[in-house]
Amino acid sequence: MPKKVEFPFEKARRITPEEVMAAETAIQEQFGINYSRVGRPPKNETEKYQAVSIRLHPQVIAWAKAEAEKRGVGYQTIINEALLKLSV
């Protein structure tokens, strides 16, 4: 049985964004496959959230998680909505 040869990753180069776009365009033209970007669309500056670290009482977290489960959203969304209501 032949010996397995590992790929020389240290010698490989990264593909540039231009090369990725060129490949996507070529595939789209040749096969008619339309690429859509995965993930959330980018937000503008007024919509971006700021990451913070905060300590909350366990009852607050339990309430937010229970409410989030009922509504099918994340518990941080519930906390954010509650704080927005207080700030207006």
Phi, psi and omega per residue, in radians:
M1 nan 2.320 -3.117
P2 -1.206 2.603 -3.141
K3 -1.247 2.393 3.110
K4 -1.233 2.340 3.114
V5 -1.879 2.206 3.131
E6 -1.357 2.550 3.094
F7 -1.234 2.345 -3.112
P8 -1.388 1.379 -3.087
F9 -1.046 -0.558 -3.118
E10 -1.148 -0.371 3.130
K11 -1.670 -0.195 -3.104
A12 -1.313 2.656 3.083
R13 -1.945 2.760 3.103
R14 -1.394 2.570 3.073
I15 -1.416 2.349 -3.128
T16 -1.348 2.745 3.074
P17 -1.014 -0.578 3.112
E18 -1.136 -0.705 3.111
E19 -1.158 -0.646 3.099
V20 -1.116 -0.802 3.131
M21 -1.101 -0.705 3.125
A22 -1.110 -0.717 3.123
A23 -1.155 -0.753 3.116
E24 -1.077 -0.733 3.130
T25 -1.112 -0.769 3.141
A26 -1.094 -0.753 3.122
I27 -1.129 -0.727 3.140
Q28 -1.081 -0.778 -3.132
E29 -1.199 -0.733 -3.048
Q30 -1.334 -0.745 -3.018
F31 -1.945 -0.143 -3.133
G32 1.285 0.345 3.123
I33 -1.539 2.206 -3.136
N34 -1.763 2.097 3.133
Y35 -1.456 2.339 2.992
S36 -2.069 2.483 -3.116
R37 -1.217 2.425 3.134
V38 -1.551 2.488 3.080
G39 1.886 -3.090 -3.106
R40 -1.380 2.577 3.066
P41 -1.203 2.643 -3.126
P42 -1.164 2.566 3.131
K43 -1.712 2.680 3.043
N44 -1.409 3.052 -3.010
E45 -1.066 -0.571 -3.105
T46 -1.353 -0.311 -3.121
E47 -1.688 -0.229 -3.069
K48 -1.210 2.449 3.089
Y49 -1.629 2.709 3.111
Q50 -1.871 2.260 3.131
A51 -1.298 2.295 3.092
V52 -2.407 2.824 3.043
S53 -2.031 2.214 -3.071
I54 -2.467 2.521 3.086
R55 -1.760 2.210 3.139
L56 -2.153 2.693 3.115
H57 -1.102 2.493 -3.140
P58 -0.994 -0.536 3.112
Q59 -1.174 -0.598 3.105
V60 -1.153 -0.773 3.134
I61 -1.122 -0.754 3.137
A62 -1.081 -0.758 3.114
W63 -1.081 -0.807 -3.104
A64 -1.109 -0.722 3.137
K65 -1.181 -0.676 3.118
A66 -1.167 -0.763 3.110
E67 -1.128 -0.679 3.122
A68 -1.137 -0.678 3.118
E69 -1.099 -0.735 3.125
K70 -1.093 -0.711 -3.035
R71 -1.616 -0.189 3.124
G72 1.289 0.584 3.095
V73 -2.244 3.107 3.123
G74 -1.384 2.659 -3.106
Y75 -1.188 -0.487 3.106
Q76 -1.181 -0.545 3.076
T77 -1.108 -0.733 3.134
I78 -1.095 -0.813 3.132
I79 -1.093 -0.756 3.138
N80 -1.066 -0.774 3.122
E81 -1.097 -0.734 3.139
A82 -1.108 -0.724 3.130
L83 -1.221 -0.626 3.085
L84 -1.116 -0.677 3.100
K85 -1.081 -0.676 3.133
L86 -1.217 -0.525 -3.030
S87 -1.460 -0.235 -3.082
V88 -1.623 nan nan
